[in-house]
Amino acid sequence: MNPTQTPDRSARLNMRISPDALESIREAASAQQQDVTSFVLGAAMERARAVLVEERLLQLTPTEVAQIDAALDAEPRVVPELARLIRDVRGRRLNAAQTTTSAS
């Protein structure tokens, strides 16, 4: 859109909600120093973008789904580097706990 153009705001969205829901939305909009329309549109657009990212960018191909299924069905295997890292972290936590306990 050209910066000198104003956005087309001819589309409308109407919805029926409970009085309690409307009051909550009004309070939240006020807390954010927004009008209700801006608040609701912002929240809806944020959610819409998240859904579209999931749908468009995170979809797996049938081959990828098969690879994940095969990996989940396979017997677990030890990754030596990961096992060593886990042992090191557990050892550091144990040492830190012992140091804290003996210092008390």
C-alpha positions as CSV (number, residue, x, y, z in Angstrom):
1,M,0.0,0.0,0.0
2,N,1.3,3.5,-0.9
3,P,2.0,5.5,2.3
4,T,-0.3,8.3,1.0
5,Q,-3.2,5.9,0.6
6,T,-5.6,5.2,3.5
7,P,-6.5,1.6,4.1
8,D,-9.8,0.3,2.8
9,R,-12.0,-0.2,5.8
10,S,-15.2,-1.1,4.1
11,A,-15.4,-4.7,5.3
12,R,-17.3,-5.4,8.5
13,L,-17.3,-8.1,11.1
14,N,-20.3,-8.4,13.5
15,M,-20.6,-10.8,16.4
16,R,-22.8,-11.5,19.3
17,I,-21.2,-12.1,22.6
18,S,-22.3,-12.2,26.2
19,P,-22.4,-9.0,28.3
20,D,-19.7,-10.5,30.6
21,A,-17.4,-11.2,27.6
22,L,-17.9,-7.7,26.3
23,E,-17.1,-6.1,29.7
24,S,-13.9,-8.2,29.9
25,I,-12.9,-7.0,26.4
26,R,-13.7,-3.4,27.2
27,E,-11.6,-3.6,30.4
28,A,-8.7,-5.2,28.6
29,A,-8.8,-2.7,25.8
30,S,-8.9,0.1,28.3
31,A,-5.9,-1.3,30.2
32,Q,-4.0,-1.3,26.9
33,Q,-5.2,2.2,26.1
34,Q,-7.0,1.0,23.0
35,D,-10.5,1.2,21.7
36,V,-12.4,-2.1,21.6
37,T,-12.2,-2.4,17.8
38,S,-8.4,-2.0,17.8
39,F,-8.0,-4.4,20.7
40,V,-10.2,-7.1,19.2
41,L,-8.7,-6.7,15.7
42,G,-5.1,-6.8,17.2
43,A,-5.8,-10.0,19.1
44,A,-7.6,-11.7,16.2
45,M,-4.8,-10.8,13.8
46,E,-2.1,-12.1,16.2
47,R,-4.0,-15.4,16.4
48,A,-4.6,-15.5,12.7
49,R,-0.9,-15.0,11.9
50,A,0.1,-17.8,14.4
51,V,-2.4,-20.2,12.8
52,L,-1.3,-19.4,9.3
53,V,2.4,-19.8,10.2
54,E,1.6,-23.3,11.6
55,E,-0.4,-24.2,8.6
56,R,1.9,-22.8,5.9
57,L,5.4,-23.2,7.4
58,L,5.1,-26.1,9.7
59,Q,3.3,-28.6,7.5
60,L,5.1,-31.9,7.0
61,T,5.3,-33.7,3.7
62,P,4.1,-37.3,3.7
63,T,7.8,-38.4,3.5
64,E,8.6,-36.3,6.6
65,V,5.6,-37.8,8.5
66,A,6.8,-41.3,7.6
67,Q,10.3,-40.4,8.8
68,I,8.9,-39.2,12.2
69,D,6.7,-42.3,12.5
70,A,9.7,-44.5,11.8
71,A,11.9,-42.7,14.4
72,L,9.2,-43.0,17.0
73,D,8.7,-46.7,16.3
74,A,12.5,-47.4,16.4
75,E,14.3,-48.7,19.5
76,P,15.8,-45.9,21.5
77,R,19.5,-45.4,21.1
78,V,22.0,-43.8,23.4
79,V,23.8,-40.8,22.0
80,P,27.1,-40.8,23.9
81,E,27.6,-37.0,23.7
82,L,24.1,-36.4,25.1
83,A,24.5,-39.0,27.8
84,R,27.8,-37.4,28.9
85,L,26.2,-33.9,28.9
86,I,23.3,-35.2,31.1
87,R,25.8,-36.8,33.5
88,D,27.8,-33.6,33.7
89,V,24.7,-31.4,34.4
90,R,23.4,-33.8,37.0
91,G,26.9,-33.9,38.7
92,R,27.0,-30.1,38.8
93,R,23.5,-29.9,40.3
94,L,24.4,-32.5,42.9
95,N,27.7,-30.7,43.8
96,A,25.8,-27.4,44.0
97,A,23.2,-28.9,46.3
98,Q,25.9,-30.4,48.5
99,T,27.8,-27.2,48.7
100,T,24.6,-25.3,49.6
101,T,23.7,-27.8,52.3
102,S,27.2,-27.9,53.9
103,A,27.4,-24.1,53.9
104,S,24.1,-23.8,55.9
